[in-house]
Amino acid sequence: MRKVNTLYRVSTLGQVDKQKDDIPMQRLACRTFAEEQGWEIVREFEEKGVSGFKVSAKDRDAIQDLKEAAKKNEFDILLVFMFDRIGRIDDETPFVVEWFVKHGIQVWSVKEGEQRFDNHVDKLTNHIRFWQASGESEKTSMRIKTRMQQLTLEGCYTGGPVPYGYQLVDKGRMNKKGSKIPDIDIEPFEAEIVKEIFLKTVHEGIGSYRMAQQLNDRGLQTHQGCKFQSMAINRILRNPRYCGYLVNGEATSEAYQALRIIDDDLFQRAQFILNQRSTADSNKRRISMNTKGKAMLSGNIFCAHCGSRIVTTRYQDRYLRTDGTEYSVEQTKYACYHRSRKLCDCDGQATYQSDRIDEMVCKVMRKLFSVMKGAPNKDKLQSTLKHKLNATQAIKRKGVCVQNAAGSDA
């Protein structure tokens, strides 16, 4: 009696026990066919949720196990319900089938019979079959992608992770099979946290690491029950969904006010800050950077000679005591980023004593503040400005009248 190995495959887990090509149906058909042929099934392989169009044979354990068994002559026939269960990749699957035949394994399909390679017509038939199967997969993929994008444009939730600040609720929407489909809606408590993240980023300059630490200190968690990380904060700040948009690939719906947590202006200001903070633009940043360092202006000043960012460096100054022993004191300096790393021909000073620079800035600021104490109040300034503006406009009107009079005399 000839020994048979069978292969059952479904592309998605949703197909199992539900659609016409599900695994129980394939198993029953293959067992019935083998019994009619007088064959003995010695081993059955199953692949649940494995795409024959997207996943290569070399990455499929079942195919690799079947090849190993074929090399050991453990079976004589590979039986499938249809040949596309082996795969749907037009430039790969035909050669997989041919490989089994060359190793003495007959490849049979319950619906399509045996795939032979006795002549060129058989080889051509083999390639045409999987070329057609690949085309059907491409068409199916395009239809699904298009429909999902259409649903997104209609404001429907189409699956995927639910962003922090939202939740899934039952609003009575049903699919074609009569099953309930959840819709996305705002989760009030989390929405307030999202607003806080955006506001503190834009108005207080708090970075993602400190923001995550603050949320974790308050005992807050992500939807996965994990602590907040800087990447999670950055994903929140980069997600346009908080402005009420639904996104699916290249499709973006219009803004739905019922889903809006953040206004467009606040979102764009957050994007500007994130872009300025990015590593690629670290030397072009023009926004203030919060720092816990000892240097007052760390990360917020630039070299007047080359325009590079001025960074802080620490070094040890060594001194001698009266008794001749040596001791060191840690100091902080400002340094030109480009010059210190020889990235350009900066002709400015390489380093600056941070304490001296900070003291000079503080003197200037104290002087400015002392002048501001005696400055007129806001109402007086507005009154003076309005008076000067009216006087200027009167002079302009008088000039126009003089020109008109001169024209009349002429």
C-alpha positions as CSV (number, residue, x, y, z in Angstrom):
1,M,0.0,0.0,0.0
2,R,1.3,3.4,-1.0
3,K,2.1,5.9,1.8
4,V,0.6,9.4,1.7
5,N,1.4,12.7,3.4
6,T,-1.3,15.3,3.2
7,L,-1.1,19.1,3.4
8,Y,-4.0,21.3,4.5
9,R,-3.7,25.1,4.4
10,V,-5.8,28.2,5.0
11,S,-4.6,31.7,4.5
12,T,-6.3,33.3,7.6
13,L,-7.4,31.9,10.9
14,G,-10.9,33.2,10.1
15,Q,-11.2,30.4,7.5
16,V,-10.9,27.6,10.0
17,D,-14.2,25.8,10.3
18,K,-16.0,28.7,8.6
19,Q,-15.4,29.0,4.8
20,K,-15.6,26.5,2.0
21,D,-11.8,25.8,1.9
22,D,-11.5,25.3,5.7
23,I,-9.2,22.6,7.0
24,P,-11.9,20.1,8.2
25,M,-13.4,20.1,4.7
26,Q,-9.9,19.6,3.1
27,R,-9.1,16.8,5.5
28,L,-12.4,14.9,4.8
29,A,-11.9,15.2,1.1
30,C,-8.3,14.0,1.1
31,R,-9.1,11.0,3.4
32,T,-12.0,10.0,1.2
33,F,-9.9,10.3,-2.0
34,A,-7.0,8.3,-0.4
35,E,-9.4,5.6,0.7
36,E,-10.9,5.3,-2.8
37,Q,-7.4,5.0,-4.3
38,G,-6.3,2.4,-1.7
39,W,-3.7,4.6,-0.2
40,E,-2.6,4.9,3.4
41,I,-2.3,8.3,5.0
42,V,0.7,8.2,7.3
43,R,1.0,11.9,8.3
44,E,-1.1,15.0,7.9
45,F,0.4,18.6,7.9
46,E,-1.7,21.7,8.7
47,E,-1.0,25.3,8.1
48,K,-3.4,27.7,9.8
49,G,-3.3,31.4,8.9
50,V,-0.4,31.0,6.4
51,S,-0.6,32.9,3.1
52,G,0.6,30.9,0.1
53,F,0.9,34.1,-1.8
54,K,2.9,36.2,0.7
55,V,5.0,33.5,2.6
56,S,7.8,31.8,0.7
57,A,8.1,28.0,0.9
58,K,11.5,28.3,2.6
59,D,9.7,30.1,5.5
60,R,7.0,27.5,5.9
61,D,7.7,24.7,8.3
62,A,5.2,22.3,6.8
63,I,6.9,22.5,3.3
64,Q,10.4,22.1,4.8
65,D,9.2,19.1,6.9
66,L,7.7,17.5,3.9
67,K,11.0,17.9,2.0
68,E,13.0,16.3,4.8
69,A,10.5,13.4,4.9
70,A,10.8,13.1,1.1
71,K,14.6,12.9,1.3
72,K,14.2,10.0,3.8
73,N,11.7,8.2,1.6
74,E,9.1,8.2,4.3
75,F,6.1,8.6,1.9
76,D,5.3,8.1,-1.8
77,I,2.5,10.7,-2.5
78,L,1.9,14.3,-1.5
79,L,-1.9,14.8,-1.5
80,V,-3.6,18.2,-1.3
81,F,-7.2,19.3,-1.8
82,M,-6.1,21.7,-4.6
83,F,-2.6,22.5,-5.9
84,D,-2.8,26.1,-4.7
85,R,-2.7,24.7,-1.1
86,I,1.0,24.1,-1.8
87,G,1.4,27.8,-2.7
88,R,0.4,30.7,-4.9
89,I,3.7,32.2,-5.8
90,D,4.1,32.0,-9.6
91,D,7.9,32.1,-9.7
92,E,8.4,29.7,-6.8
93,T,5.6,27.2,-6.3
94,P,5.9,25.4,-9.7
95,F,9.5,24.6,-8.8
96,V,8.5,23.3,-5.4
97,V,6.1,20.8,-7.0
98,E,8.8,19.9,-9.5
99,W,11.2,19.3,-6.7
100,F,9.0,16.7,-5.1
101,V,8.5,14.9,-8.4
102,K,12.2,14.8,-9.1
103,H,12.7,13.2,-5.6
104,G,10.3,10.4,-6.5
105,I,7.2,11.8,-4.8
106,Q,3.9,12.0,-6.8
107,V,1.9,15.1,-6.2
108,W,-1.8,14.7,-6.3
109,S,-4.8,17.0,-6.0
110,V,-8.3,15.8,-5.0
111,K,-9.8,18.2,-7.6
112,E,-7.1,18.3,-10.3
113,G,-5.5,14.9,-10.4
114,E,-1.8,14.2,-10.6
115,Q,0.8,16.8,-11.7
116,R,3.2,15.0,-14.0
117,F,6.3,16.2,-15.9
118,D,6.5,13.8,-18.7
119,N,6.7,16.4,-21.4
120,H,6.8,20.2,-22.1
121,V,3.1,20.4,-22.0
122,D,3.1,19.1,-18.4
123,K,5.7,21.7,-17.4
124,L,3.7,24.5,-19.1
125,T,0.5,23.4,-17.4
126,N,2.3,23.4,-14.1
127,H,3.5,27.0,-14.5
128,I,0.2,28.2,-15.9
129,R,-1.7,26.8,-13.0
130,F,0.3,28.7,-10.4
131,W,0.5,31.8,-12.5
132,Q,-3.3,31.8,-12.5
133,A,-3.4,31.2,-8.8
134,S,-1.0,34.0,-8.2
135,G,-3.1,36.3,-10.3
136,E,-6.2,35.4,-8.3
137,S,-4.4,36.2,-5.1
138,E,-3.3,39.6,-6.4
139,K,-6.9,40.4,-7.5
140,T,-8.3,39.4,-4.1
141,S,-5.6,41.5,-2.3
142,M,-6.5,44.5,-4.4
143,R,-10.2,44.1,-3.8
144,I,-9.7,43.8,0.0
145,K,-7.3,46.7,0.1
146,T,-9.6,48.9,-1.9
147,R,-12.7,48.0,0.2
148,M,-10.8,48.6,3.4
149,Q,-9.8,52.0,2.2
150,Q,-13.3,52.8,1.2
151,L,-14.6,51.9,4.6
152,T,-11.9,54.1,6.2
153,L,-13.0,57.1,4.0
154,E,-16.6,56.4,5.2
155,G,-15.4,56.7,8.8
156,C,-15.6,53.0,9.7
157,Y,-13.1,51.3,11.9
158,T,-11.3,48.6,9.9
159,G,-9.3,46.8,12.6
160,G,-5.8,47.1,14.0
161,P,-4.5,48.3,17.3
162,V,-6.7,50.9,19.1
163,P,-4.7,54.0,19.9
164,Y,-4.4,55.2,23.5
165,G,-7.3,57.6,24.1
166,Y,-9.8,55.5,22.2
167,Q,-11.9,52.4,22.8
168,L,-14.1,50.0,20.8
169,V,-17.8,50.3,21.4
170,D,-20.9,48.6,19.9
171,K,-22.8,51.1,17.8
172,G,-25.0,48.6,16.1
173,R,-23.0,48.1,12.9
174,M,-23.3,44.7,11.3
175,N,-21.3,42.9,8.6
176,K,-22.7,40.8,5.7
177,K,-22.9,37.8,7.9
178,G,-24.9,39.5,10.6
179,S,-22.1,39.7,13.1
180,K,-21.5,42.8,15.1
181,I,-18.7,45.1,14.1
182,P,-17.3,47.4,16.8
183,D,-16.6,51.1,16.1
184,I,-13.9,53.3,17.6
185,D,-14.9,56.0,20.1
186,I,-13.1,58.4,22.6
187,E,-12.2,57.0,26.0
188,P,-12.7,60.1,28.2
189,F,-10.0,59.5,30.9
190,E,-7.3,58.5,28.4
191,A,-8.3,61.4,26.1
192,E,-7.4,63.8,28.9
193,I,-4.0,62.1,29.2
194,V,-3.4,62.5,25.5
195,K,-4.2,66.2,25.7
196,E,-1.8,66.5,28.6
197,I,1.0,64.9,26.6
198,F,0.5,67.3,23.7
199,L,0.2,70.4,25.9
200,K,3.2,69.6,28.0
201,T,5.3,68.9,24.9
202,V,4.3,72.1,23.2
203,H,4.0,74.6,26.1
204,E,6.5,73.1,28.6
205,G,9.0,71.5,26.3
206,I,8.9,68.2,28.2
207,G,10.6,65.4,26.3
208,S,9.3,61.9,25.7
209,Y,11.5,60.2,28.3
210,R,10.4,62.6,31.1
211,M,6.8,62.4,29.9
212,A,6.8,58.6,30.1
213,Q,8.4,58.7,33.5
214,Q,5.7,61.1,34.8
215,L,2.9,58.9,33.5
216,N,4.5,55.8,35.0
217,D,5.0,57.5,38.4
218,R,1.2,58.1,38.4
219,G,0.6,54.4,37.8
220,L,-0.8,54.7,34.3
221,Q,-0.4,52.0,31.7
222,T,-0.7,51.4,28.0
223,H,-3.5,49.4,26.4
224,Q,-1.2,46.4,26.7
225,G,-0.8,46.8,30.4
226,C,2.8,47.9,30.1
227,K,4.7,51.0,31.3
228,F,4.9,53.9,29.0
229,Q,8.2,54.2,27.1
230,S,9.5,57.1,25.1
231,M,8.6,55.4,21.8
232,A,5.0,55.1,23.0
233,I,4.9,58.8,23.7
234,N,6.4,59.6,20.3
235,R,3.8,57.4,18.6
236,I,1.0,59.3,20.3
237,L,2.5,62.6,19.3
238,R,2.9,61.5,15.7
239,N,-0.5,59.9,15.3
240,P,-2.9,62.1,13.2
241,R,-5.9,60.1,14.5
242,Y,-6.0,62.4,17.5
243,C,-7.2,65.1,15.2
244,G,-10.2,63.0,14.3
245,Y,-8.7,61.3,11.2
246,L,-9.0,57.6,10.4
247,V,-6.0,56.2,8.5
248,N,-5.7,53.0,6.5
249,G,-2.6,52.8,4.3
250,E,-2.7,55.6,1.8
251,A,-6.4,56.4,2.7
252,T,-7.1,59.1,5.2
253,S,-10.7,60.0,6.1
254,E,-11.9,63.5,6.7
255,A,-11.7,64.8,10.3
256,Y,-14.6,63.6,12.5
257,Q,-15.3,66.0,15.3
258,A,-16.7,63.1,17.4
259,L,-13.2,61.5,17.3
260,R,-11.2,64.7,17.7
261,I,-9.0,65.0,20.8
262,I,-6.4,67.4,19.6
263,D,-6.9,70.5,17.3
264,D,-4.9,70.7,14.1
265,D,-2.8,73.7,15.3
266,L,-1.6,72.0,18.5
267,F,-0.8,68.8,16.5
268,Q,1.2,70.7,13.9
269,R,3.2,72.6,16.6
270,A,4.0,69.2,18.2
271,Q,5.2,67.9,14.8
272,F,7.5,70.9,14.5
273,I,9.0,70.3,17.9
274,L,9.5,66.6,17.2
275,N,11.2,67.3,13.9
276,Q,13.5,69.8,15.6
277,R,14.4,67.3,18.3
278,S,15.2,64.5,15.8
279,T,18.8,63.3,15.7
280,A,19.2,64.1,12.0
281,D,18.4,67.8,12.7
282,S,20.2,68.1,16.1
283,N,22.6,70.7,14.7
284,K,19.8,72.7,13.1
285,R,17.5,72.9,16.0
286,R,16.1,76.3,16.7
287,I,13.9,75.6,19.7
288,S,14.9,75.7,23.3
289,M,15.9,72.5,24.9
290,N,15.2,71.7,28.6
291,T,18.3,70.5,30.5
292,K,19.1,69.3,33.9
293,G,22.8,70.0,33.4
294,K,24.9,72.5,35.4
295,A,25.4,74.8,32.4
296,M,22.5,77.3,32.1
297,L,22.5,77.5,28.3
298,S,23.3,73.9,27.5
299,G,21.8,73.0,24.1
300,N,20.2,76.4,23.5
301,I,23.1,78.5,22.0
302,F,24.9,78.4,18.7
303,C,28.4,79.3,17.4
304,A,28.4,82.7,15.8
305,H,31.2,81.6,13.4
306,C,29.8,78.4,11.8
307,G,26.2,78.2,13.2
308,S,26.8,74.9,14.9
309,R,25.1,74.1,18.1
310,I,27.1,74.8,21.3
311,V,27.3,71.7,23.5
312,T,28.5,71.2,27.0
313,T,31.6,69.1,27.9
314,R,32.9,68.1,31.3
315,Y,36.6,68.0,32.2
316,Q,38.8,67.6,35.3
317,D,41.0,70.6,36.3
318,R,44.0,69.6,38.4
319,Y,45.3,71.8,41.2
320,L,48.1,71.6,43.8
321,R,47.6,72.0,47.4
322,T,50.1,73.9,49.6
323,D,51.4,70.6,50.8
324,G,52.2,69.6,47.3
325,T,49.4,67.1,46.8
326,E,47.3,67.2,43.7
327,Y,43.5,67.3,43.6
328,S,40.9,67.7,40.7
329,V,37.7,69.7,40.3
330,E,35.1,68.9,37.7
331,Q,34.3,71.8,35.4
332,T,31.9,72.4,32.6
333,K,32.7,74.1,29.3
334,Y,30.7,75.1,26.2
335,A,32.2,73.7,23.0
336,C,31.4,74.2,19.3
337,Y,30.0,70.9,18.1
338,H,31.5,71.2,14.6
339,R,34.9,72.4,15.6
340,S,35.3,69.9,18.4
341,R,34.5,67.1,15.9
342,K,36.4,68.7,13.0
343,L,33.3,68.7,10.9
344,C,34.0,72.1,9.3
345,D,36.6,74.9,9.2
346,C,35.2,76.9,12.1
347,D,37.5,79.8,12.9
348,G,35.9,80.6,16.2
349,Q,36.9,79.6,19.7
350,A,36.8,75.9,20.5
351,T,35.6,76.1,24.1
352,Y,34.2,78.7,26.5
353,Q,34.1,78.7,30.3
354,S,30.4,78.0,31.1
355,D,30.4,79.8,34.4
356,R,31.8,83.0,32.8
357,I,29.3,82.9,29.9
358,D,26.4,82.2,32.3
359,E,27.3,85.1,34.5
360,M,27.6,87.5,31.6
361,V,24.1,86.5,30.4
362,C,22.7,86.8,33.9
363,K,24.1,90.4,34.2
364,V,22.5,91.3,30.9
365,M,19.2,89.8,32.0
366,R,19.3,91.5,35.4
367,K,19.9,94.9,33.6
368,L,17.0,94.3,31.3
369,F,14.6,93.4,34.1
370,S,15.7,96.4,36.1
371,V,14.8,98.7,33.2
372,M,11.4,96.9,32.8
373,K,10.5,97.8,36.4
374,G,10.2,101.5,35.5
375,A,8.5,100.9,32.1
376,P,5.0,102.3,31.6
377,N,2.1,99.9,32.0
378,K,0.3,98.1,29.2
379,D,-2.6,100.5,28.9
380,K,-0.3,103.6,28.6
381,L,1.8,101.9,26.0
382,Q,-1.3,101.1,23.9
383,S,-2.5,104.6,24.3
384,T,0.8,106.1,23.1
385,L,1.0,103.7,20.2
386,K,-2.6,104.6,19.1
387,H,-1.8,108.3,19.3
388,K,1.3,108.0,17.1
389,L,-0.6,105.8,14.6
390,N,-3.4,108.4,14.3
391,A,-0.8,111.2,13.8
392,T,1.0,109.3,11.1
393,Q,-2.3,108.6,9.2
394,A,-3.2,112.3,9.5
395,I,0.1,113.4,8.0
396,K,-0.5,110.9,5.1
397,R,-4.0,112.3,4.5
398,K,-2.7,115.9,4.5
399,G,0.0,115.0,1.9
400,V,-2.6,113.5,-0.4
401,C,-4.7,116.7,-0.2
402,V,-1.7,118.9,-1.0
403,Q,-1.0,116.8,-4.1
404,N,-4.6,117.0,-5.3
405,A,-4.6,120.8,-4.9
406,A,-1.5,121.1,-6.9
407,G,-3.0,119.1,-9.7
408,S,-6.1,121.3,-9.7
409,D,-4.0,124.5,-10.1
410,A,-2.2,123.0,-13.0
